[in-house]
Amino acid sequence: MDVLSEHQIDPRRDLRLRIAYLGAEPYSEEVRRRVEGFYGVKVFNSYGLSEMNGPGVAFECPEQSGMHIWEDAYLVEVVDPQTLEPVPSARSGNWC
């Protein structure tokens, strides 16, 4: 955003962006809104690891209410955050 501003490039006027997937670092909702406002796009979160080549591990959908894991590429284990034991289907936990 700083570089575009320095060069007097208005992304809303000068670029044809529609959406943005941000990843690599967690960001707050405030940062999401700043990026959306500056670029005039809808911003979605993505999760990946440099050790996991390919399209990443998980992405947000248009509802933006959590991540969807690429189920065809990864096996997911959901664990109880207190005991770190696997939880049965339909129970809450943390995925790892």
C-alpha positions as CSV (number, residue, x, y, z in Angstrom):
1,M,0.0,0.0,0.0
2,D,2.9,2.3,0.8
3,V,4.6,1.7,-2.6
4,L,1.4,2.3,-4.6
5,S,0.7,5.5,-2.6
6,E,4.3,6.7,-3.2
7,H,3.8,6.2,-7.0
8,Q,0.3,7.7,-6.9
9,I,-1.3,4.6,-8.1
10,D,-4.9,4.2,-7.0
11,P,-5.7,0.5,-7.0
12,R,-9.5,1.2,-7.2
13,R,-9.0,3.2,-10.4
14,D,-5.8,1.8,-11.9
15,L,-5.9,-1.9,-11.2
16,R,-8.5,-4.5,-12.0
17,L,-8.5,-6.4,-8.8
18,R,-11.6,-8.3,-7.5
19,I,-10.4,-10.4,-4.6
20,A,-7.3,-11.0,-2.5
21,Y,-6.2,-14.1,-0.6
22,L,-3.8,-13.1,2.1
23,G,-1.6,-15.6,3.9
24,A,1.8,-16.2,5.4
25,E,1.0,-14.3,8.6
26,P,-2.1,-14.0,10.7
27,Y,-3.8,-10.7,10.5
28,S,-6.5,-9.0,12.4
29,E,-10.0,-8.0,11.2
30,E,-8.7,-4.4,11.3
31,V,-6.0,-5.2,8.8
32,R,-8.4,-7.1,6.6
33,R,-10.7,-4.0,6.5
34,R,-7.8,-1.7,5.8
35,V,-6.7,-3.8,2.8
36,E,-10.2,-4.2,1.6
37,G,-10.7,-0.4,1.8
38,F,-7.5,0.5,0.1
39,Y,-7.7,-2.0,-2.8
40,G,-11.5,-2.1,-3.1
41,V,-11.5,-5.9,-3.0
42,K,-12.9,-8.6,-0.8
43,V,-10.1,-10.1,1.3
44,F,-10.0,-13.8,2.2
45,N,-7.6,-15.6,4.6
46,S,-5.5,-18.6,3.6
47,Y,-3.4,-20.9,5.6
48,G,-0.4,-22.7,4.4
49,L,3.1,-23.9,5.5
50,S,6.2,-23.6,3.5
51,E,6.8,-27.3,4.2
52,M,3.4,-28.2,2.5
53,N,3.8,-27.5,-1.2
54,G,0.8,-26.8,-3.4
55,P,-2.3,-24.8,-2.9
56,G,-2.0,-24.3,0.8
57,V,-3.8,-26.1,3.6
58,A,-7.0,-24.1,4.1
59,F,-8.9,-21.2,2.7
60,E,-11.9,-19.0,3.6
61,C,-15.1,-19.1,1.5
62,P,-17.3,-16.1,0.8
63,E,-19.1,-16.6,4.2
64,Q,-15.8,-15.9,6.0
65,S,-16.8,-17.9,9.0
66,G,-13.7,-20.2,9.2
67,M,-11.3,-22.1,7.0
68,H,-12.0,-25.0,4.7
69,I,-9.3,-27.6,4.5
70,W,-8.3,-29.2,1.2
71,E,-9.7,-32.6,2.2
72,D,-8.4,-34.3,-0.9
73,A,-4.8,-33.3,0.0
74,Y,-4.6,-33.6,3.8
75,L,-5.8,-35.9,6.6
76,V,-7.1,-33.8,9.5
77,E,-7.1,-34.8,13.2
78,V,-9.3,-32.8,15.6
79,V,-8.0,-32.9,19.1
80,D,-9.5,-31.7,22.5
81,P,-7.6,-28.5,23.3
82,Q,-7.3,-29.6,27.0
83,T,-6.1,-33.2,26.7
84,L,-4.8,-33.1,23.1
85,E,-6.6,-36.4,22.6
86,P,-8.5,-37.0,19.3
87,V,-12.2,-36.2,19.5
88,P,-15.1,-38.1,17.9
89,S,-16.9,-36.8,14.9
90,A,-19.2,-33.8,15.4
91,R,-17.4,-32.6,18.6
92,S,-15.5,-29.3,18.9
93,G,-11.7,-29.1,19.2
94,N,-8.6,-27.8,17.6
95,W,-7.3,-29.2,14.3
96,C,-3.6,-29.9,14.0
